[in-house]
Amino acid sequence: MKLATFEAGGAPRIGSVHPERNEVVDLAAAAAQTGRPGPFGDMLALIDAGPDGLAAAAALDADPPAAAVLALDTVRLLAPIPLPRRLRDCLVFEEHLLNSAKLLEEKTGKGFDIPEVWYRQPIYYKGNPYSVIGTGQDVIWPAYSQVMDYELELACIVGRGGADIPVEQARAHIFGLTVFNDCSARDAQADEMLGTLGPAKGKDFDTGNVLGPWIVTLDEIGEIGSLKMTARVNGEVRGGGSAGAMHHGFEQIIAYLSKSERLVPGEVIGSGTVGTGCGLEVGRYPQSGDVVELEIDRIGTLRNRFLMPERKNG
C-alpha cells in the first residue's frame, strides 16, 4: 500500500493512495462507514498497530465505501509522518563521498580519503524531527545562508521496535519506504564542519527535512537495491543513481543503530545522498523559486519549491 497523511478541509487524516486512479481512501471515514474500527487516528497509530493494523487498512482499501474515496488532486498531502518519533540520517553512498572529496580538492587543494570506519559501519547523525514538511510545501531558505541545496535520499520507516536486532531479522522491522530531501545550508555547513562536530545549523532550520509523498509498504517495493533515484530541478534531470549503490543496506543500518539502544516504531532513517543527487556534486545549486523534484521508482516524486524570503537591508 501507499499510505499518506493529508488534509481535506479539516484535521489531518491518513489514507491509502492510488495515484494511477487519482484516488485516496480516507481510512478513518471508511472504517466509520463500514463499522470496522481500526487504528486510523494518524500514521503513528497505524504503525504502532503492526501487521494487524496494516491488514485492517488493506481490507478497507480493497472495498471502500464510495463516500470515503476522494480525488487525490483535491487533497493537500502532508509529510506521511508529520512528527517522526526520531530522525536519523546516514551516509552510505560512496560516490557521494568521492565526488565531495574531489570537489574539495579542486577548491582548496586539500581533499580527503574516506576513513576505514566508513566502510566498516554505518555513519549517521540525529536530525530534527520538528522541521519536517511534505511534498508541495516550500523549503524556506534560512536567513543565515546564501547557498541552499537539495539531497536525494531513500528513507525507511521503522515499524517494529527492538534492541540488538540481528541483520537477518532487520527487514521485518521496516514498515515502509519514502523519499527524503535532506536540505542543506551549504555555506553554514562548510563552516561548522571545520569544528569536527556536527552538522548543526547546516541542517537545523525550519522546513529542512522533507518526506513524502507517501510511505510505500515493502510488499510493493520488492528488491530495495533495484530502486532508481532521480533528481530534477525545474524539470531538468540533474543527477541520481540507484539504491543498489548503498554500501550498507537498511538491514545493516538497523542492526547497527539498535546496538544497546531500542529502536522505536515511527522513527525515520535516511540513507544519505545518492551519488550526484545534490547540487554540490553537479556544481549547480538551486536558486530561489526553483522547483526540486526527487523521484524514486515504485515510491513516487517529492516536489518542493526552494524559496528565499525577501530580506530587509540593515
C-alpha positions in Angstrom: 0.0 0.0 0.0 0.9 3.6 -0.4 0.0 5.4 2.8 -0.3 9.2 3.1 -1.2 11.8 5.6 -3.4 14.5 4.1 -5.8 17.4 4.7 -9.2 17.8 3.1 -10.9 20.7 4.6 -10.2 19.8 8.2 -7.7 18.0 10.5 -5.0 15.7 9.1 -6.2 12.3 8.2 -4.5 9.1 6.8 -5.4 7.3 3.7 -4.3 4.7 1.1 -3.3 6.3 -2.2 -3.9 5.1 -5.7 -2.1 7.7 -7.9 -2.9 5.8 -11.1 -6.6 6.4 -10.4 -6.1 9.8 -8.8 -7.8 8.5 -5.6 -7.1 8.4 -1.9 -9.2 6.3 0.5 -9.9 8.1 3.8 -9.3 5.1 6.1 -10.9 6.6 9.2 -14.0 7.6 7.2 -14.1 4.1 5.6 -13.9 2.5 9.0 -16.7 4.6 10.4 -18.9 4.0 7.4 -18.4 0.2 7.5 -18.5 -0.3 11.2 -15.0 -1.8 11.2 -12.9 0.3 13.5 -9.2 0.5 13.2 -6.0 2.4 14.2 -6.5 5.2 11.8 -6.2 8.3 14.0 -2.8 9.1 12.5 0.1 7.4 10.8 1.9 6.7 14.1 -1.2 4.9 15.4 -1.3 2.7 12.3 2.4 1.9 12.6 2.0 1.1 16.3 -0.8 -1.4 15.4 1.7 -3.6 13.5 0.6 -6.2 11.0 -3.0 -6.2 12.3 -3.3 -2.5 11.6 -2.0 -2.9 8.1 -4.4 -5.9 7.5 -7.3 -3.7 8.6 -6.2 -0.9 6.3 -5.8 -3.3 3.4 -9.3 -4.7 3.9 -10.8 -1.2 3.8 -8.7 -0.3 0.8 -9.8 -3.3 -1.1 -13.5 -2.4 -0.9 -14.0 1.1 0.4 -17.4 2.8 0.6 -17.8 5.4 -2.2 -18.1 8.3 0.2 -14.7 7.5 1.7 -12.9 7.8 -1.7 -11.5 11.3 -2.5 -9.9 12.6 -5.6 -6.2 12.8 -4.9 -5.8 16.2 -6.6 -8.3 17.7 -4.2 -6.5 17.0 -1.0 -3.3 18.5 0.4 -0.6 16.0 1.1 1.4 16.5 4.3 4.6 14.6 5.4 3.5 11.0 5.8 4.6 11.3 9.5 4.4 15.0 10.3 6.4 14.5 13.6 8.6 11.3 13.5 9.5 9.9 16.9 13.1 10.1 15.9 15.0 11.1 12.8 18.4 9.9 11.8 20.4 10.3 8.6 23.2 8.1 7.4 25.9 8.4 4.8 26.1 5.2 2.8 26.7 6.1 -0.8 30.4 6.0 -1.7 30.1 8.0 -4.9 28.7 11.0 -3.0 31.7 11.0 -0.7 34.2 10.6 -3.5 32.6 13.4 -5.5 32.6 15.6 -2.4 36.3 14.9 -1.8 37.2 15.7 -5.4 35.3 19.0 -5.3 37.0 20.0 -2.1 40.4 19.2 -3.6 39.7 21.3 -6.7 38.6 24.2 -4.5 41.2 24.1 -1.7 44.0 21.8 -2.9 43.2 19.5 0.0 40.8 16.6 -0.5 40.2 13.8 1.9 40.4 10.0 2.0 37.3 8.1 3.1 38.1 6.7 6.5 38.2 3.0 7.1 35.5 3.2 9.7 33.0 4.3 7.0 33.4 1.0 5.2 33.1 -0.9 8.4 30.0 0.5 9.9 27.1 3.0 9.1 27.9 6.6 9.9 24.9 8.8 11.0 23.7 11.8 12.9 20.4 12.6 14.6 18.3 15.1 12.8 15.5 17.5 13.8 12.0 15.8 13.6 10.3 19.1 14.3 11.4 20.6 11.0 9.6 18.0 8.8 7.4 19.1 5.9 5.8 17.2 3.0 5.5 17.4 -0.8 4.2 20.7 -2.2 5.3 22.8 0.7 8.0 25.5 0.3 11.5 24.9 1.6 12.4 28.3 3.2 16.0 29.4 3.0 17.3 30.2 6.5 18.3 33.8 7.0 22.0 33.0 7.7 22.5 31.1 4.4 23.2 32.1 0.8 23.8 28.6 -0.6 21.0 26.1 -0.3 21.0 22.6 -1.6 18.7 19.5 -2.0 19.8 16.0 -1.2 18.1 13.0 -2.8 17.8 10.1 -0.3 15.8 7.0 0.4 14.3 6.7 3.9 12.9 3.7 5.8 10.3 3.9 8.5 10.7 1.7 11.5 7.6 -0.4 12.0 8.6 -2.6 14.9 10.9 -1.6 17.7 13.6 -3.5 19.4 17.2 -3.5 20.5 20.2 -5.6 19.3 18.3 -6.6 16.2 20.2 -9.3 14.1 20.8 -8.3 10.5 18.9 -11.3 9.3 15.8 -10.2 11.2 16.1 -6.4 10.4 13.9 -6.3 7.3 10.9 -7.4 9.4 11.3 -4.1 11.4 10.8 -1.9 8.3 7.2 -0.5 8.0 7.9 1.0 4.6 10.0 3.4 2.5 9.6 7.0 1.4 11.6 9.8 -0.4 13.7 12.1 1.8 15.1 15.5 0.8 17.7 16.3 3.4 18.1 20.0 2.7 21.4 21.7 3.5 22.6 25.2 4.0 26.0 24.5 2.4 27.8 27.7 3.5 26.8 27.2 7.1 27.6 23.5 6.9 31.1 24.1 5.5 32.0 26.4 8.3 30.7 24.4 11.2 32.1 21.0 10.0 35.6 22.5 10.5 34.8 22.3 14.2 34.7 18.4 13.8 31.3 18.2 15.4 28.0 18.4 13.5 26.3 19.0 11.3 24.3 21.7 13.2 22.8 24.8 11.6 23.7 23.5 8.2 20.8 21.1 8.7 18.8 22.5 11.6 16.3 25.0 10.2 12.5 25.0 9.8 11.3 23.1 6.6 14.7 21.5 6.2 13.6 17.9 6.3 11.2 16.9 3.6 9.4 13.5 3.5 6.9 12.0 1.1 4.9 12.0 -0.9 3.7 8.9 1.0 5.1 5.7 2.6 5.1 2.6 0.4 5.0 -0.8 2.2 7.6 -3.4 1.4 5.3 -5.7 -0.4 5.1 -3.1 -3.2 8.8 -2.4 -3.2 10.4 -5.8 -3.7 14.2 -5.6 -4.0 15.3 -2.3 -2.4 18.5 -2.3 -4.3 16.7 -2.1 -7.7 15.2 1.3 -7.0 16.2 4.0 -9.4 16.6 7.5 -7.9 16.4 10.8 -10.0 16.8 14.4 -9.1 15.3 17.2 -11.3 15.3 21.0 -11.0 12.6 22.8 -12.9 12.0 19.6 -14.9 15.7 19.2 -15.9 17.4 16.0 -14.8 20.4 17.0 -12.6 21.6 13.6 -11.3 20.7 10.4 -9.5 21.6 6.8 -9.2 20.4 3.5 -7.7 19.7 2.3 -4.2 21.8 -0.7 -5.1 24.9 1.5 -4.6 24.2 1.7 -0.8 27.4 0.4 0.9 25.3 -0.5 4.0 21.7 -1.6 3.3 18.9 -0.8 5.7 19.2 -4.2 7.3 22.8 -3.5 8.3 21.9 0.1 9.4 19.0 -1.1 11.6 21.2 -3.8 13.2 23.9 -1.2 13.9 21.6 1.5 15.2 19.9 -0.9 17.5 23.1 -1.9 19.4 22.3 -1.3 23.0 19.6 1.2 22.0 16.0 0.4 21.4 14.6 1.5 18.1 11.0 2.8 18.2 8.2 2.4 15.8 7.7 5.6 13.7 11.3 6.7 13.5 12.8 7.7 10.2 16.2 6.6 8.9 17.7 8.3 5.9 20.2 6.6 3.6 22.3 9.6 2.9 22.7 11.3 -0.5 22.9 9.1 -3.6 25.8 9.9 -5.9 25.1 13.1 -8.0 21.9 13.5 -6.0 22.6 17.1 -4.9 23.6 20.4 -6.3 27.0 20.4 -4.7 28.1 17.3 -6.7 26.9 18.6 -10.1 28.0 22.2 -9.5 24.6 23.7 -9.8 22.7 24.8 -6.7 19.0 25.6 -6.7 18.1 29.2 -6.9 15.2 30.9 -5.2 11.9 30.0 -6.9 13.3 26.7 -8.3 11.2 23.6 -8.1 13.1 20.5 -7.0 11.7 17.1 -7.8 13.2 13.9 -6.2 11.8 10.7 -7.6 12.3 7.1 -6.6 10.9 4.2 -8.6 7.9 2.5 -7.1 7.6 5.2 -4.4 6.8 8.5 -6.1 8.0 12.1 -6.5 8.7 14.6 -3.8 8.2 18.1 -5.2 9.1 21.4 -3.4 9.9 24.9 -4.3 13.0 26.4 -2.7 12.3 30.0 -1.7 14.4 32.7 -0.3 12.2 35.2 1.5 12.6 38.9 0.9 15.2 40.2 3.3 15.4 43.7 4.6 18.6 45.7 4.5 20.1 46.6 7.8 
